[in-house]
Amino acid sequence: MKVTYYGHSCFLIEAGGKRLLFDPFFSGNTLAGSVRAADIHCDYVLITHGHSDHIGDLDAVMQHNPSAVVVGIYEVHVFASAKGYTTHPMNKGGWWSFDFGRVKMVNAVHSSSFHDGTYAGEPAGFVVNTADGTFYVSGDTALTRDMELIPMTCPPLDLAILPIGSNFTMDYHDALLASGFIHCSTIVGCHFDTFGYIKIDHEAAQAAFAAKGKELILMEIGEQKAF
């Protein structure tokens, strides 16, 4: 798997022969000034929830990737399909098989609305199982015991992307607990530093994970890593 970080909670993951973009938001992120929608090429766009810091650049991405498929909870599907985009609706429950692998939508504890305040369905996370590995993108969430269901119902995780910024989501202490719930020792942090509310101490966060024999990876915007 190859993972590219575009800031905040926006990642491009190359797995199963396809390019999967998660939660496109960068033009509203002052830290991501080098990121341009025209440079992002993807086959799928997976949306965890409707907040603007997760779908703010959906239109820009789709303009440059008109054949991409938007995957999200039913209300996100309705929102995106009304714009003329090809979509695949999901909800929390079982697996769906795509041409890159299987996807399971799982619970997240947060809120979700579109920019105008209308209901965007419930927040969610995704477990993605491909020939190149299995990973979990939690989306914005608090720590929840529902995470313990993931190793009971999914293949072992090679990687998990978890929020660590606190205030709106888990902090890194809760993310460390979450890594135990999901049985995954390789964690990529997201949803940190973008706004004043979620600035973190990088060294302290990584040291907390290292003390438990785990790794917290804090990628630079634009950085690509292979897993």
C-alpha positions in Angstrom: 0.0 0.0 0.0 1.1 3.6 -0.7 -0.3 6.4 1.4 -0.1 10.1 0.5 -1.2 12.7 3.1 -2.9 15.9 1.9 -3.4 17.4 5.3 -6.0 17.2 8.1 -7.9 14.0 7.3 -7.3 13.8 3.6 -5.4 10.7 2.4 -4.8 9.0 -0.9 -4.3 5.3 -0.5 -3.2 3.1 -3.4 -4.3 -0.4 -2.8 -5.9 -3.2 -4.8 -4.8 -1.6 -8.1 -6.9 1.6 -7.4 -6.4 5.0 -5.9 -8.7 5.7 -3.0 -9.1 9.3 -1.8 -10.5 9.9 1.7 -12.2 13.1 2.9 -11.0 15.7 0.4 -10.2 18.9 2.2 -7.2 21.0 1.5 -8.0 24.4 0.0 -9.4 25.6 3.3 -6.4 24.3 5.2 -3.7 27.0 5.5 -1.1 24.3 6.1 -1.8 22.6 2.8 -1.1 25.5 0.4 0.9 23.2 -1.9 -1.9 20.8 -2.6 -3.9 21.3 -5.8 -7.0 19.4 -6.8 -5.7 19.1 -10.4 -2.7 17.1 -9.1 -4.9 14.5 -7.4 -5.9 11.5 -9.4 -8.3 9.0 -7.9 -10.7 6.2 -8.8 -12.8 6.4 -5.6 -13.6 9.1 -3.1 -14.6 7.8 0.3 -16.4 10.2 2.6 -16.6 9.6 6.4 -19.1 12.4 7.1 -20.5 15.6 5.8 -18.6 18.3 7.6 -16.9 20.8 5.4 -13.4 19.9 6.6 -14.0 16.4 5.1 -15.9 17.2 1.9 -14.9 20.8 1.2 -12.9 20.0 -1.9 -15.2 17.2 -3.2 -16.3 19.3 -6.2 -12.8 20.3 -7.1 -11.6 16.7 -7.0 -14.5 15.4 -9.0 -14.0 18.1 -11.7 -10.6 16.6 -12.4 -11.7 13.0 -11.8 -15.2 12.8 -13.4 -15.3 9.0 -13.5 -14.4 8.5 -9.8 -17.0 6.9 -7.6 -18.1 8.6 -4.4 -18.7 6.1 -1.5 -20.5 7.2 1.6 -23.4 6.7 3.9 -26.8 6.9 2.2 -27.3 10.7 2.8 -23.9 11.5 1.4 -24.8 9.4 -1.6 -27.9 11.4 -2.1 -26.0 14.7 -1.8 -23.3 13.6 -4.2 -25.6 11.9 -6.7 -27.6 15.2 -6.9 -24.5 16.8 -8.2 -24.3 14.3 -11.0 -21.5 12.2 -9.5 -21.4 8.4 -9.8 -21.9 7.1 -6.2 -22.2 3.9 -4.2 -24.4 4.2 -1.1 -23.5 2.3 2.1 -24.5 2.1 5.7 -23.1 0.5 8.8 -23.2 -3.3 8.6 -21.8 -5.9 6.2 -19.2 -5.8 3.4 -19.4 -4.7 -0.2 -17.0 -5.9 -2.8 -15.5 -3.3 -5.2 -12.9 -3.9 -7.9 -10.1 -3.1 -5.5 -11.3 -5.2 -2.5 -14.0 -5.2 0.2 -15.2 -2.3 2.3 -17.1 -2.4 5.6 -18.6 0.7 7.0 -18.2 0.9 10.8 -19.5 3.1 13.6 -18.0 6.5 14.5 -19.0 8.7 17.4 -19.3 12.3 16.2 -21.8 14.5 14.4 -22.5 15.1 10.7 -24.1 17.9 8.7 -23.6 19.6 5.4 -22.3 23.2 5.2 -25.9 24.5 5.2 -26.8 22.6 8.3 -28.8 19.9 6.7 -28.6 16.3 7.9 -25.7 14.4 6.4 -26.5 11.0 7.9 -24.4 9.5 10.7 -20.6 9.7 10.8 -18.8 6.5 9.9 -15.4 4.8 9.4 -14.2 2.4 6.8 -12.4 -0.9 7.0 -10.8 -1.7 3.6 -9.6 -5.2 2.8 -7.4 -5.5 -0.3 -4.8 -7.9 -1.7 -2.2 -5.3 -0.6 -3.4 -5.2 3.0 -6.2 -4.2 5.3 -6.6 -0.8 6.8 -9.0 1.2 8.9 -9.9 4.8 8.4 -11.9 5.8 11.5 -13.1 9.3 10.4 -13.8 11.8 13.2 -14.7 9.8 16.3 -14.5 9.7 20.0 -13.1 6.5 21.7 -15.7 3.9 21.6 -15.9 0.2 22.6 -17.5 -0.4 19.1 -13.9 -0.5 17.9 -13.4 -3.8 19.7 -15.8 -5.3 17.1 -13.3 -4.6 14.3 -10.8 -7.5 15.0 -13.8 -9.8 15.7 -15.4 -9.1 12.3 -12.5 -8.0 10.0 -9.1 -9.4 8.8 -6.1 -8.2 10.9 -5.3 -4.6 10.3 -1.9 -3.6 8.8 -2.6 0.1 9.3 -5.1 2.4 11.0 -5.7 6.1 10.5 -7.0 7.7 13.7 -7.7 11.3 14.8 -5.5 12.6 17.6 -6.2 16.3 17.8 -8.7 16.3 20.7 -11.5 18.8 21.3 -13.5 17.5 18.3 -12.2 13.9 18.3 -10.1 11.6 20.3 -6.8 12.9 21.7 -3.6 10.8 21.3 -4.1 9.2 24.6 -7.5 7.8 23.5 -6.1 6.9 20.1 -3.5 4.8 22.0 -6.3 3.0 23.7 -8.1 2.6 20.4 -5.1 1.0 18.9 -5.5 -1.8 21.5 -9.2 -2.1 20.8 -8.5 -2.7 17.1 -5.3 -4.8 17.6 -3.2 -2.5 15.4 0.2 -1.2 16.4 0.9 1.0 13.3 -1.2 4.2 13.6 -1.1 7.2 11.2 -2.4 10.3 13.0 -4.9 12.7 11.4 -7.2 15.6 12.4 -4.4 17.6 14.2 -2.7 21.0 13.9 -5.1 22.3 11.2 -6.9 24.7 13.6 -5.9 26.2 16.9 -8.3 23.9 18.8 -6.4 20.8 17.6 -2.7 21.7 17.8 -0.7 18.9 19.5 2.8 18.2 20.9 4.2 15.8 18.3 7.0 14.5 20.4 4.8 13.8 23.4 2.2 12.0 21.2 4.8 9.8 19.5 6.6 9.1 22.8 3.3 7.9 24.4 2.9 5.3 21.6 6.5 4.3 21.7 6.3 3.6 25.4 3.7 1.0 24.7 5.7 -0.6 21.8 3.6 1.0 19.1 4.2 3.5 16.4 2.4 6.8 15.8 3.3 8.2 12.3 2.7 11.9 11.8 3.1 12.5 8.0 4.1 15.7 6.5 1.6 17.2 4.0 2.5 15.9 0.6 4.5 13.0 2.0 4.0 9.5 0.6 4.9 6.3 2.5 4.7 2.7 1.6 3.3 0.2 4.1 
